[in-house]
């Protein structure tokens, strides 16, 4: 039953909930309204993305981004970006995994080849090797520099459920593909692609990257940032704007649906694997059977041949599932977790502003200092909100396109599979039906 639902497309896969039907969500007043841009509403419109350039010389006390501009009215430069493939000037490939064994640990590195025509790069081609920890470092630096942009997710650090060996070939290849997608998502992002840490990650050799990492904030500084972030999250945001309430409700609904789709897809794949393993045993059984049944030998061998062809078709369909659907769905499970983190960071920035405004109400002695800090925080909140709103539309469009393509490809592959199996058995049955007719005609003569 699950296989039929998956084959029919995205709407039935989401356990009976129509992607275009909308989901009731609570609005700011506590009543329910309909989420118009639902999780899997796969429209074709694409909005331009507005991003805001940052002056690296501006420093303030923001615990999330030390490079946040202090005056959005004068410093922010709004730029329109259009996603045109012919303008792409950064091409990244992740390949050639290599195992390294030391006295302390065993780890895998991946070769990263970068080709570019950008003027800020010293060369047009770079080749470096990176391990998983380096990817984690890059992701952390991007979140630090752009707290309310939607950073692409990395594959999980620990082994995927069902994997027996941490370093078996299937696991390494699955991770390689995910890391390749991670870097290319960043390269295609209109803001993240110009991040300085990203450039260093792509170009610096291992010793240079190690030295560069040590230039980051000290441990005590990072601990201070963490304490402030935890304190802000404990206080909680009081007046989240309605548009971000709607965004948060969307994320919660999306998270529930995409996690459910992920579980159903994984279960279907497992059941298909068990079915294939069992079906592979039937071919040899029919061959052995034909050796003891002379009158049925040709028929039994024909059945064995049909089973063999169906096994090959099933393997091809499972390859499509494992390459076209499962990785896409699971990536957006990770995206849902990433989006929740982005909302928390946005709320923390606003909470910091709210606390200063509240302090100004009760403290008169430091009124001038608090007023100045509030002005900076207001700018910071405005920048964070604008960055998130611009990136949100871009992410939703990519999500809709990716899921639409994954579900469509899966449905088409299922149709081809069923047609191939049906044609195989119809051909066999036709050949068997013709034989008795010829024998009958000879008897009559």
N, C-alpha and C positions, 0 to 999 in steps of 0.2 A: 504493500500500500504506500509506504514512504517513497519507494522508487517511482511510483506513478505520480505522486505529488511533486517530486523533484523534477520529473521530466516535463511536467505541464508548465513550468515556468516559475517566476518569482512569487506570484500572488498566492498560489496554493501551497508553496513551500513554507510560507510564513504562517503555518497552521491556521489556515482559513481566514486570515485577515487580509483584506484587499489592500495592496500598497497604495492605491489611489483613493481609498475610502476615507482616510483620515482616522485619527485616534483622539478620543476625548481627553483633554488635559485640563488641569486646574489653572485658572488664570490668577492674576494677582489678588482678586477679591474673594477667591475661594470657590467660585462657581466654575462650571466646566464649559470649555469652548472647544471648537474643532481645530485640530492642527492642520492647517491648509496645506503646507508644504510637508507632506508626510515623508516617512523615512525612505520609502522606495518610490517616490513620485519621480519618474524618469522623464522629465521634460527635456526639450532640446535647446532651450534658451541658455545663453551663456553671458553673464555679466562681466564687464570690465572690472579689474581689481585695482582699488586705490591703495597705495602703500605710502608710507611716510618715511622720508629719509631722515637719518639721525646724524647729528654733529658729534663726532667722537670726542671732541674737546670738552664737551659739557659734562660735568660730573656733579652728582647730587647724592643724597642719602638713601636713595631707593635700594632696598635690600634685594630686589629682583633684577634690576637692570642698571648698572652703573653708567650706562650711556644714554639714558632717557633724556630727551630735550626738555628744557625748562620753560619754554614758551611756545606752545603749539601754534599760536597766531602768527608768530614771526619766523619760527624755525622749520615748521613742517612744510615740506614740498610735496604736494599731491601729484602723483604721476599715474597716468593711465597705461596699463600693460595689456597687450593683446597676445593671446596664445597662438603664435604662428610658427609652424614647424620650420619654415625656411629661415627663420631668424635665430634658430638655436645655434649657440656657439660653444657649447660645453658637452662633451660626450665622455661618458664614464663606463668602464667595464670592470666587473669583479669576476675573477676566474682563478684558475690554478691554485686550489687549496693545497697547503703543504703542512705536514705534521712536524712538530719540533719537540724533541724529548730532552729535558735537562734533568739535573739531579734533584731539582725542586718541583718541577711541574711538567706536564705535557699539554701542548696547546697547538692550535691550528692558525696559520696565517693565510691571508688571501692576497693575491696580486691585484692591484688597482691600476689600471691604465687610463690616463686622462688625456684627451685630445681637445685642444681649444684654440680659438683665434682671438681671444681677449688680450688687450694690450697690457693689462696689469699682471699677466703671467710672464715669467722670464723666458719661457720656451713654449713651443706649440704642443709638446708631448711629454708626459711624465709617467714614470713607473715606480710604484712603491709597494711595500708589503705591510699589511695591517692585521692585527689580531682583534678579537671581539672586544677586548677592553678598550682599544682605541676608538672603536665605534661608539661605545658607551660614553667615552670622554667627549666626543664630538656632539653627541645628542645633549649632554649636560651643558656644554658651552652654548649651544643654540638656544636652549631653554633659558639660560641665564641672560643672554643678550636680547632675546625676543620672548618675554614671558607670556604674551598673549597671542602669539602666532601659533598655528597648529603644526607642530613638528611631526614629521612622519615617524611612525613607530618602528622600533627595532624588534627582531624576533626575540623570543624569551631567552634569558640567559641560561636557564636550566633545560634539561632534555625534554623534548616533547613527549607527552603521554603516549605510551605504546612503543617508544624506541628502546631497544635493549642496550645498544652500545652508544655511548656518547659520541664516539668518533667513527661510527660505521658510515659507509659511503652514502647511504640514503639521507642520513641526518646532515652530513657535511654539505651535500648538494642542496638540500632544502634550505639550509642556512645561507649558503652562497647566493642562491636566488633572492632570498629576502634581503640580504645586505646589498645586493646589486640594485634592487628596487628602492631601498632606503636612500642610497646616494643619488640615484637618478630623480627621485621625488624632490630632493633638496635642490638638485641642479635645475629642475624645471620650475622651482618656486621663484617668483619675481623678486623677493627680498632675501631669502635665505641663501640663494645662490651667490650673493655678493658678500657673504659673511667672511671675515678675515680668518677665523678659525677653520672654516671649511676649506679655504684656499690652502692653508698650512697643512691640513690633513691630506689633501690631494698631492701636494708637491714635496713636502719635507721627508727626507730619509729618516729611518728609525731613530738614530742618535739625535738628529736635529729636533724631531718631534718630542722626544723625551725631555730634551732641554727646554723646549718651548712650554711644555706642560708645567714645568716647575716655576714658570713666571706668573702663574695664576695666583689668586688670592690665597693668603695663608690659612692654616687650619683654624686659628682663632677667629679670623674674619668670617670664614664659612660657618663656624659654629654660631657666631653672632647673628648672621643672616638667618640661620635655621631657627634660633630662639625667637627672633622677631616674627618670623613667618608662623611659627606655632602659636605665639601669643595672639597674632592677628586672627588666625583661624579659630582660636578658642572663643574670641569675642563674637565672631560672626558678623556678617553684613546685615545692616538693618533695613536699608532702602535700596534694594537692587532694582535698577530700571526695568520697566515692563518688557522691553525687547530682550533683555538678558534673562528674565524669568521665562519667557517663551523659548529662548535658546536652550536654557537648562532643561526645560520640560521635553524639548525635542531630543536632547542628548539622552535623557533617561529612557524615553520610549524607544529610541534607536538602539540603545544598549540592550534592552530586553529582547527586542526582535532579532538583532543580529546574533546575539548569544544563542537564542533558540535555533536559528537557522544553522549556526555552526554545529550545534549538538546533533541536529537532525542529519546534516550532511555527513558528519563523521560516522554516525550510526549506519547510514545507508552505505557508505563506503566499506565499513567493516562487514556488513551483511553480504555485500556484493563479493568481497574477498572470500568469505566462507562459502558462498554459493559457487564461486569459480573453483575453489579447491576441491569441493565435492564433485562438481561436474567433470573435472579432469580425470576422475577415477572411472567414470562410466565408459569412456572410449576404450581403454584397454580391456575392460570387462567384456564388452561386446565382441572384441576381437577374439578373446579366449573362448567365448561362447560359440562363435562361428566355427571354431575348430571341431566342436563336438556335434554340430547340427548341420549336416551336409546340405539338406534341403533349404535351410534358412541362411546359409553362409553368406550369400551375396547381400541379402537384406540386412543382416546384422553388421556386415562390414560397411554398408551404406549408412546405417544409423551411427556407427562409430565415426565415419567421416563427417557427418552432419554435426555431431557433438564437438568434434575437433574444430570445425569452422566456427561454431558458436562460441567456443572457448577463446579463440583468437579475437572474435568480435568483442567479447566481454572484456578481455584484457585491454583492448584499444579504448573501450569506453571508460574503463577505470583509470587509464592513463589520462584521459581527458578530464575526469573528475579531479584527479590529484594535481593536475597542472593548471587547469583553467578555473575551477570553482573553489576548491577547498582553500588554496592560498589567499585568494581574494577575500573570501568571507572571513577567514581568520585574521587577515590584516585589518579589516574594519572592526573586528572585536577589539584588537589592540588600539585602534583609532578611538573607539568609544571610551576606553580608559584614559587615553591621552587627552581627549576633550574634557573629561571631568577634571583632570589636572589643570588644564588651561582656565576653566571656570573658577577653580579655587584660587589660582594666582591672580585672576582679575579681581575677585572678591577681596583678597588680602590687601591689594593696593587700595581699593575703595575703603576698606575697614580702617586702614592707616589714616586716610583722610578724615573719616568720620570721628576717629578718636581725637584728632587734633582740633576739629571743630568743636567737639564737646568740651575739650580742655579749655578752649578759648572762652567758653561761656562762664566757667567758674574761676578762671585765673585772670586777674587784671594786671598783675605785675609784669608778666612776660607777654603782654598783648601784642607788641610790635613784632617780637620774634616769632610768636605763634602765627601771626598774620602772614608773615613772609613764608613760613613753612607750609601754611595752608595753600598759598598761591602756587608754590611749586608742586604740591601734591595734587592740586586741581588740574594742573597741566599734565601731570603724570597719569592721572586717571583718564583724562580725555584722550591722551595718546594711546593708552592701553585699550580703551574702548573702541577707538577708531581702527586700530590694528586688527582687533579681533573681528569686528564687523566686516571689514574688507576681506579678511582671510576666510571667514565663515562661508561667504557666498561662493568663493572659489573652491573650498573643500566640498561643499554640498554638490556642486556641479560635477566635480571629479568622482565623488562617491556614486552619484546617480549613473554616470557613464560607465564606471567600472562594474557595478553590480548588474546593470542592464546587459552589458556585454557578456559577463560571466554566465548569467542565467540563460541568455539567448543561445550562446555557444553550447551550453549543457543540453538545452532542449533539442537543438539541432543534432547534436551528437547522439542523443537518445533515439531520435527518429531514425537516423541512419542505422543505428544498432538494431532496432526492431525490424526495419525493412530488410536488412541483410540476413538476419536470422529467419525471418518469414520466407524470404526467397530461397534460402537454403533448404528448408523443410518442404516447401512447395515443390521444388525441383525433384527432391527425393520421392515424395508421394506420387508425383506425376509419373516418374519412371516405374514405380511399383505398380501403379494402376494400369499401365500399358501392357505389362507382361502377361497377366491373366487373360486379357482380351485377345492377344495374339494366340495363346495356347487354345482358347476356346474355339477360335476360328479354324485352327488346324484340325481339331477333333471333329468338327462338323464336316470338314472335307473328307 
